[in-house]
Amino acid sequence: MENALYSSELYSHEDKVLEEHLINVADIAVQNLYSAPDHIFKHYSKDILLRLVKVCALCHDIGKATLYFQEYLFASGSIKNKLKGKEETHHGLLSAIAAYFAAKAEFQGDTFKSDEGIFLPFIAFLAVRRHHGNFMDVMNEAILSEREKSVLLRQVESIDDLKLAVVNKSLRQAGLKVDITVVRLKEWVISFPDELRRLRMGLRKLEKARDIEPYILTNFVFSLLIDADKSEVTIGKNVERPNVDLGEYVVDEYKTTMEIKDSWLNSLRQQAYHEVLSAPVDLNAKIMSINLPTGLGKTLTSLAFAFKLRRQIQSTKGYTPRIIYSLPFLSIIEQNAEIIERVLAVNGFDVDNSLLLKHHHLAEVRYRKEQQEFEIDDAEILIEGWNSEIVVTTFVQLFHTLLSNKNHDLRKFHRLSGSIIILDEVQSIPTRYWLLIGELFKKLIQELDTYVIFVTATEPLIFSRNDISCLVNREFYFNSMDRVTIVPRLEESLTLEEFVERIELQNDKSYLFILNTINSAKTLYELLKEKTGEEIAYLSTHVVPYERLERIKLMKAGKVRLAVTTQVVEAGVDIDFDVVYRDLAPLDSINQAAGRCNRNGMRKGEVIVVSLKDERRSYASYVYDSVLLDITRKILQGRDFVAERDFLNIIEEYYVQVQAKKSNDLSRELLEAVYKMKYESVDGTRCIADFKLIEEDYPKVDVFVELNEEAKQIWQRYIQIKEIKDLFERRLHFSRIKADFYKYTVSVPQKMQNIPPAVKDFLYVSNNTLNEYYDKNTGFITKGVTAIW
């Protein structure tokens, strides 16, 4: 009878036989693991990992064999929705129990130190149980209620013996070491509570060990499973990586096409570039630093070094690292991605998405490999899985891959193994997370053979200087600088009116004013316009991104004499003014502001630091930590000026004081959650899900602003999409316009008095009502709130 069946006639999806899906997912997961470095995880060989991942994949949907799930899968719409909510329809827990016992059988003959062998089946259980959801607190996962047990037994009783036997035969042929039968599933469900009691004792030992490895191993296995599962369902296979030779010569070739004028600054840029690339690569040095003054070509230098390191790893270690280029802000992601694309194109590469990929929440959902343009849903899977040789992404995407309980964040976790991570503008990482990020990266480097390159003009003490291999003689380059002088004027705090009254603007100079809040920037804009009668460029997050980019282009082209902005221009935006006025901020932010002043060394620039206030307090106090402001004030006060050659010394002094005075409480609490694998909390104590790289100062809502004809057409397309009844189709069509849609979207305070009306579930300012809500110069008009930048 068994042989008479071509398939089990059980389905994982409407068009896919269960055993076929399980085996395909296992093949993809194993292929992905094969491409990782050989020497990852000090306590587990690659063979152990391959076997564990294979068990997880072969068992992950076995719970779909129940009659309950099969009826749900092929039910009509209304009945399907009803069946979806039934506990018996769910397949994760039953599949997870099968994976647990299959993993026990897999490793029965292996010898492990301590309790490491006990932990592997539990990882299989966790990964499979949550492969369609988010991780929870593992101590709560190690409990099976009587109600859950009853549901599981009903599920098992509903399974067709003969059909499951066909699935089982395929799984055994694929390498599973235990038979999965109805009788055995029933035995496993009954005995599982006893297994969990023993497991909880082992978990408590793990907590006491205070080691990050179990967390990294669990995420790694989970990531391999869910990435393979999603890829198999959509694309059906792994997308092969392109065979490309990316050495430092690629950047060398690009530099020959640049029109580089003879100047002392360009000479210094070239010297720094050659210094970084001429030194032999030490593959034992896993944390490296390119710490150079602003404007010294760190983007090209770091890219060239990453290419050189990649080739060295290929030839020495036998695997090909991905390069993950991570930056704090969307504006500089677009800027740097464009530079990288030009570098590759000059060398004759077909720059498709398998070679270069931008990934952030507003990125266009488009994926092209060679001549193939993937469908939107397939493209989304490939993008979110970081299927590319060079991934340019945000700090939020990177750090929430490293520290999260969420399925969609952790899916790309395995891509971190063997990768080269460039952290550009690393000073943007909040001080409260230094300890946490430092500890996580140390373990990532140790367990996943990852390399990290810090790129910054102001290098924070996330690691001690002894732990970092510095690729340049940073003292030499900082001492060579004489473009800018910081001039502190902090004797008194001024109102905006007093400030404007006192400043004198020279006709032959350009001026940039960087303010701490949107409200203060708007007020200064109006006061300066009244005083000068000139055109003034204004930038903040309340100006739609389309218009922000247009204004930045004008600034880059030197067509703006006066500009008022918030901090949106500080990190990496390549603009250049003769004089910068900076409202008081932490010293690293002031140093970044200095990077927008006399960038190319054509004359002598000034960065004048002032303290501005409203009727209640300083604007800086609305935004920044008082400890950081106090340290900055004490360093700057009493100095008439700080020459650029002294920037490195005062930044080092600043970071030493920050290290001594900053609070590590949040980092320590989150590290405790990592040790305990407390992904979510039911008791209110700190958990991994609490990590947020960017803390919102106030609740925000998104508003679409119909600024021009293009925006009007995009909005009409959005309205049409909202009429589509099928949710999947609607999401698919919106993904095609998402990048353009968000060019005209701003985030504004939720509690302001003038919230515009919602149309089709999105707040909307029509072109007819534009003047009521949006100023074409200063952006969204907020009423009744203090808006931060």
N, C-alpha and C positions, 0 to 999 in steps of 0.2 A: 504493500500500500504506500509506504514511504517513498519508494523509488518511482512510483507512478506519478508523483507530483513533480512538475517542473519547478515549482516554487512553493513556498509555504502558504501562499494566498493570504498572508498577513502583510499589512502595508504600514510603512512609516509615514508616508505622505500619499496623497491621492494617486500619484503616478509612479510610486516607487515601492518595490517590494522590500520588506523589513531587512532581511538578511543582506540584500545588496547594499542598502544604505549603511548598515553597520560596518560592513567590510570596506566599503569605499572611504568612510570617515577614518577608519583605522589606517588605511593606506596613506591618506593625506597627512594625518597627524604624524605618522612615522617618518614620512618624507621630510616634513618640516623639522623634525627633531634631528634627522640625519645631517641636515645642513648646519646645525649648531656646532660649536666647538666640541672637541672630544672630551676635554678636561673641564667639565662643569660639575659643580657640587662635589665637595671634598668627601662626603660620606657615601656617595652613590655613584657607581659606574654608569657609563652611558648605556650599557646593556640593560642594567636594572631599570633605567628611565624608559628605554624603548619598550620593555615588557610591561611596565606600569601603564604607559600611555596607550598601548595597544589594548590592554584589558579594559581600560576606561572606554575606549572608542567602541570596542566590540559589544559592550554591555549597555551603552548609554541610553538606548531606546528600547531595551528588551521589554520594558513595561508596556509598550504599545501593543504587545501581543494579546492583551486582554480584550474580551468581547466588548467591554465598555468603550474602550478607545476606538476599536474598529467601527462600531456603530456611530460614534461621534464623527469619525473621519469622513464617512460617506453620507451623513445626514444632510437634509436640506437646511436652508438658512435659519429659519425660526427654531427648528428643533435643535440644530447645532448649537445655537447660543444657549439654549436651555441645558443641553448636555455638558457644555463647556464648564459650567459652574459645579458640576457634581464631583465629589472627591474621588469617586471610582474611575472617573475619566482621566485623572492625572496619572502620569507615568513615571515621574521623576524618582519618587521614593522607592518604588519596587525595583526600578532599574538600578538604583544606587545600592540597594541591598545585594542584588545579584553581582554588581561590580565589586563590592566588598569581599564577598566569599570567593569570587573568581580570582581576585588579587591574592587572597590568603593561599589559595591552591597554587597560584603561580610562583609564590616565593617560599613555599613550604620547605624546600630543600636548601635554601640559601642561608648563609651565615651572616648575621649582622651584629654590630656592636650595640650594646645597651638595648634600648627600646626602638631602635630605628626601623626594624622589620615590622613591628606592630603598627607603626605610623603609616606605612605605605598603603595597606588596605583602606585605612580611614581616609587618606587623600583621595583614593578612588571613589569612595562613598560620597565625600564632599563635592568633588568635581562633577560627578554624575547627577547627584541630587539637585544641584543648582545650575545645571547647564542651560536652562531656559530662564534663570532668574539671577538674583544677586546673592552674594554670600551673607550669612548671618553670623552670630556668635557661635563658635564651634562647640562650646560647652552645651549650648541649647540644642545644637544639632545632634549631640550624643545622647538624646533622650527619645524614646519611642512611646507615645501614649497608647493606652488601651484602645482608644477610638481609631487611631492610625493603624494599629495592629488588626483590628476587625475589618477595616476597609481593605487592607492588604490581602487578607485571607479571602475576602469576597472576590477581589481582583484575580487572585491565583485560581480560584475555583472556576472562574469564567473562561479560562484559557483552553483552547482546543489542543489536546495532547499531541495529536498527529501533526498538526500544523507547526507547533513549537518544536517537534522533533526534526522537522526539515530545517528550521532556523538553526537549531543546535548542531545539526550535522555540518552545516556551512561554517559555523563559528569554530567548531573543533578543527575543521580542515584549515581554517585561517590561523590556528595556533592556540585557541583557548584550551586550557588544561583541565577543565571541569565540565561535566554535562549540566546543561540547564534544562531541567524537566519540571513538570508541574509538581511532582512529588518533592523534588529537591527545593523548589522555590518555597513550598509550604514549610518544609523543615527549616529553611533559612529564616523565614519570617518569625517562626515560633522561637527560634534560638537567639535571634538578634538582640533582644533586650539584655541577655546575659553577656553577649559580646560588648555591648555598649557600657555595661558596668565596669568591665575590665579596661575598656578604652578610656573612660573618664579618669581612672587612676593614672594612666599613661599621659594623658593631656595635662594633668596637674604637674607631673614631672617636667614636661616640656615648658610649662609656664615658669617653673623655678630655674630652668636652665638659662632663661633670658637670652635666647638666641633668635636671630632674625631668619635663619636658614629655613625652618619649617614654613614660615610665611612665604618666602620666595619660592620654595619648592611647590607648595600648594598652588600658588598663582601661576607658576610655570606650566604645571600639568593641566590646570583648568583652562589656561589660555590656549594651549595646543588643542585641547578637546573642542572648545567652543568655536575656535577659528576654523578647524577642519569641518565641523558640523555645518556651520553657516556657508562655508565655501562649497561643500558637497551639494547642499540643497539648491544653491543658485547656479554656480559655475560648473559644478560637477567634478572638478579636478583642481590640482594645484596649477597656478600660472607659472610657467618656467621663468626663472630669473635670466635676464639678458647676460650674455657673455661679453662684457666690455672691459677694456683695459683702461683703468682710471689712475694714471700716475701723476706726479706733480708736473710732468711735462705739459699736461692739459692746460694748466693755469699759465705756465711759461709761454705757451703758444698764444694764448689769449692776450697776454701782456704785450706781445709784439704788435698787436693790432691797435693798442691804445695810443692816443697822442699824448705822450708824457713830456711835458716841458721841463727844461733844465731849471731846477730850483733846489735850494737847500732842503726843503721839505720832501720833495720827490726823491732826492738822493738818500735821505734818511729812511723813507718808506722802503726803497729798494734794498738798503742795508739790512733793515729788520727782516725783510722777506728772505734774503739770502742767509742770514744768520739762523733763522728757524729751519730752513731746508737743507743747510749744509752739514748740520750736526748729524752723527749717526743715530738711528732710531734704537732706543732701548725698550724692548718689548716687555721688560719687567716693570717699567715705569707706567703705571696704569692711570695716574692722575697728572695731567699736564696743564700748563698755563701759558697763554700768550697775553701777557700783561703789558700793554703799550698805551701811550697817550692817544686821545681821540684823533681821528683823521690820519692814522698811520697805516691804513690799509689792512686792518685785521681780518676783514671778510675774505679777501683773496688769499691772504697768508694762511689763515686757518684751514681754508678749503684745500689749498695745495698740500699742506702738511697732512691733512686727513687722507688725501689720495696717496701720499707717500707711505703713510702708516698702513693703509689698506693693502697696498702691494706687498709690503714687508710681511704682514700677517699671512697673506695668501701663500707666499713662498716659504715661510717658516712654519706656520701652524696648519696650513692645509685647508683653511676655510676662508670664505669671502665675507668680510664684514659689511653690513649696511652702514651708511652714514646718516645719523639722525641730527639734523641741524635745528636747534631749538632756540627760540627767541621770545621775549616777553610780550611784544605787541604786534597786532595785525599789520599795522602800517609798515613796519620794518620787515615782516615776513614777505610781503609782496615785493619790497625793494630788494631784499637779498635773493629771493627766488628768481627774480628777473636777472640779476647778476650771474647766478649759477647757470641759468638757461643760456645766457649769452656765451659764457665760457665753454659750455658743451657744444653749442651750435657752431662756434668758430672752428672747433676741432672736427667738424663733419659728423657729429653724432646726430642721429634722429632722436630728438629730445621728446620721447613719449613718456607716459606716466610710469612705465616700468623702470625708467631711468631716473626721473625726477618727479616728485609728488609734493604738492602743497596740501597740508591737512590742518584745517581749523574749522570751527563751527559754521563759518560763513563761506567756506570754499565751495567752488562750483563742483557739482556732482558729475564729474566727467572722467572717464578713464580710457586712454588709448594705448594700445600696445602694437607696435609696428603699424600695419594698415587696418587693424581691427578696432572699431569703436564699440565698446561694450554697452549693453542696455543699462538703463539708469540703476535698476536694483542690483545688477551684477557689479556695476561701477562702484556703488556705495559699499558693497562688501569688500571689494579690492582696496578702496581708499582707506576705509576704517581698519583694515587689516595691515596697513602699511606695506603693501606689496610693491616695493620700489627700492632701488639701490640708494637713492638719496631722498630722504624725507625731510621737508622743511615744515616745521610745526611750532606750536606755541608751548610755552612753559606749562600752561594749564593742561594741554593734552599729554605732555610728557610726565609731569609729576602726578597727575591723576591716573596715569597708567601704572606708575610705581606704587601709588598709595590710594587704594579705592576698594570698595566692596561691590562695585557695579559691574555687571556683565559686559556692557559695551566698552567700559574703560579697560578692563583686564584682558579683553580679547587679544590685544596686540602685545601683551606683556612678554611673550616668548620672543618677540622681535628684538628685545633688548639684549638677548644673549649674543655675545660676540660682536656687538655693535660698537661703532665709534660715535660717541655722543658729544657734539659741540654745544656748549652752553654759552651763547653769546649774550652780552649785557647781563652777566650773572649777578651783578649787584642788585638787580631787581627782586631777588628772592628775599622775602621779608625776614628780618632778623629773628623773629620768634620761631622760625623753622630751620635755622642754621644747624642746630644739633641733630634734629630729625633727618634732614636731607643728607647731612654728612654721614651719619650712621648707615642710612639706607644705601648710599652710594658705595661706601666701603664694602658692604656685604654683596652688593650687586657685582662689583669688580671682582671680588673673591670667588663668588659662586657661579657667575655667568660669563666670566672672562670678558668683561666689558671695559672699554677704554673711555676716559672722560677728558675733554679739553675745555678748560675755562678760557673764555675770550672776553676781556674787559679792560677798561682804563682804570677801574676802581675795584680791585679784587678783594672781596670780603673774606673773613676768616672762617669760612665753612670748614676748611681743613687747616691744620697747622702748616706753616710754610715748609716744614721738614717733610711733610707727606706729598708735596707737590714738586714735580719736575718742571722747572721754569725753562721755557724754550728760547727765551731772549734775556739779554742783560738789561732788565727793565730800568735799573738805575741810570744806565748810560743814556737811554732814550728820553727819559723824563728830564735828566739834567741838560739835555741838548735843546729843550723846548724854551722858546721865548716869544710865543705868539700872544699870550693872554696874561693879564694880571687880575686877580680877584681883589676887589676893593670893598672891605666891609664898612657899612655905614649903619651900625646897629646901636648907636648911642641912645636913640629914641625911636619909638614906634610912631608912624605917621598914618593919618587917614589918607584915603585915596585923593581927596581934594588937596590936602597939604602936599602930598607927594607930587602931584601934577603941577602945582603952583611953583614948586622949587626946582623942577628939572629944566635944564636948558638943552634943547636939541640943536645940533649943528647941521647945517644944510648938506655938508659933504659926507655925512656918515649915515649908516643904516642902524636901526634900533629894534631889538627884540625884547618884549616885556613878558616874563613868565610868571604867572600868578598861581595861587594855590587853590582857588575855588572858581567855579563858573560865574557866580554872582559878582565876585570882585573883578574878574576879567571883563565882564560885560560893562560894569561901571567904569573901569579904567578906559575901555574902548571909547565910550561915549565922551568922557572928559577929555581924552587926547584929541578926539575928532573936533571937539568944540574949540580946543586950544590951537590946533594946528591948521584945521580946515583941509587936511590932506586925506588921501585914500589910506586906509589902514586895513591890513589883513587880520582877520580874527579866526582863531581855532579853539575849539573845545569839543567834547563828545556830544554836545547838543547841536552841533552842526552836522548835517547828514554826511556820511562817509564820502559820497560822490563829490560833494563840494569841498570837503577837507582835502582830498587828494588833489583837486584842481588848484587849491591855494598853495599846497606844499610844492607843486610843480612850479608855480610862479616864484616862490621863495628860492627854490633850487636854481632857477634861471636868473636869479639876481634882480627880479623885476618888482621886488617889494622893499620899500624903504622903512616902513613902520609896520610892526606886527605885534599883536597882543594875543597870547595863548595861555592855556593851562599847561600842565606837565606833559601833554600828549606829544610834544616835540623833543622831549629830553633824551630818550634812549635811541641812538642810532639813526635818527632822521637827518639826512645829509643836507642841512641848510647852514647858511653862513651870514652872520651879521657883524658889524663893526663893534657895536656895544650891546651887551645884554644886561638888562635889569632883572634880578631874580629876587622875588619875595623869599624871606627866610625859609629854609628847608634843611633837612639833614645834609651833612657835608658831601656825601656821595652824590646826592641829587644836584647840589651846586656844581660839583665837578662835571657832571653830565651836561648841565646847562652851559658850562664853559666850552664844551665840545661844539656848541652852535655859534661860537664867537671866533672870528678870524681863523677859521678852520684851515685855510690854505696858506696862512702866514704871510699875507700880502702887506700887512701893516701891523700896528700894535693894537690889540683888542683889550677891552675892559669888561669885566663881569662885576657889576655893582650889586652888592647884596644889601637889601633894605628890609626893614620890618614894618609890614603894613597891618592895619587893624580896622575893624569896624567900631561901632559905638560900644561893643561889649568886650571884645578880646581880639587877639591877633588872628589873622586868617590862617596862619600856619597851625595854630592849635586845633583848628577844625579837622585837619588832615593827618598830622604827623604825631608820632609818639613824643611825649614831653621829654623823655630821657634823651632821645636822639637830638632833639632841638637844643637841649641844655648843653650837651657835649659840644655840639657845633658852635653854639654861641661862645662858650668858654675858649674854644680853640681860636676863633676868629677875632674876638674882642681883644683890644690892646695891640692889634697889628694894623698898621696903616695900609698894608697891601700884602698879597701873597703872590710871588712870581711863579710862573708855570713850572719852572725847574724844581720848585719846592712842593708841588702838588702831591707827589708820591709820599713825601715825608709826613705831610699833615693828614693824608688819608690813612696812612699806617697808624699814626697816633690816634686818629678817630676810631679806627676799627679795634685797636687794642682796648680803648676805653669802652666801646660798645660791648666787646666780648666780656669785659669785667662787670658791666652794669646791666646788660640785657637779661630778661627773664627767660629761662629755659623751661618754665613750667609746662607750657603747652606741648613743646617737643617731647618732654619726658612722659607726659600723660599719653600722647599718641604712640610713643615707643612701647609703653606698657601694653597698649592695645594690640600692637604688632606682635609682641612676645606671646600674648595670650590668644592671638588670632581672633580678637574680638572685633569682627567686621561690623556688626551692628550691636546696638545696646538696647536691652529691655529694662534695665534698672537705672537708666539715666547717667551712668558713668561714661567717661570718654571712650569713644570707639573709633575705628578706622574711618567710618563713614563721615565723621565730624571734620576730617581734613578738607580744608578749602584754601587753595593757594591764594585766591583773591577773595577777601572778605568784603561783602557789600556793606557800604556805610549806611545805606538806607534801601528799603524795598524799591525796585524799579519796574517799570512797564515799558514795553516797546510800542512805538508809534510810527506808522507809515506816513510820510510827508510827501504829498503830491506836488513836488517842487517844480517840475517842468513837463514837457510833452512826453519824454521817455518814461518818467514816473507814472504819468497818466495811463500810458499803454500797459505798463507792468501791472498797475492796479486793476485794470480791466481784465487782464489775463488771470489775476488772482481771483476775481469775482467769478469768472467762468469755471475755474478749477474748483471753487467751493461748491458749485452746483453738481459736481460729479458725486454720485451716491456711493460708489464703491470706495471704501477707505483706502485700500491699497493703491488703486488707480489715482486717487486724489493726491496721496503722498508722492507718488511717482511723478505726476505732472508738476507738483510744486517744486520738487527737487531740481527740475529743469530751469526754474526761474529764481531759485533761492538766492544765488549770488547777486543777481541784479536787484531782487526785491530788497535785500538788506543794504544795498547802497543808499537807499532812501529811508532807512529806518534809524530812529534814535531811541536810546533808553533814557527815560525821564523819571523823576520821583513819583512814586505811586500816590503819595499823599498831597500832591499839589492841588490847588483849587480849580485849575482849568484843565482837567482831564478831557480830551476830545472824545466824541462818541465812538462806540465800537460798531464796526460794519463787518458782518461775516466773521465774527470772532477776533477781529484785530482792530486796535485803535487807529483811527484814520483821520487825517487832516486833508480835506479836499483842496484843490486849487482855488476854488471859490471862497473858502474860509481861511486861506493861507495867512492873511494879515492878522487874524484873531489869535493864531497860535504860533506863528513862525516868523521870525525876523530874518530877512535874507542875508543880513550881515552877521548877526550874533547867534542865529539858530533858534531853537525852541524857546518860547517865552514861558518861563515857569513862574507861577504866582503862589505866594504863601509859603515857600520853602527856601532853605539855603541849599543850593546845589553844589556838591563837590565835583571835581573835575571830570 
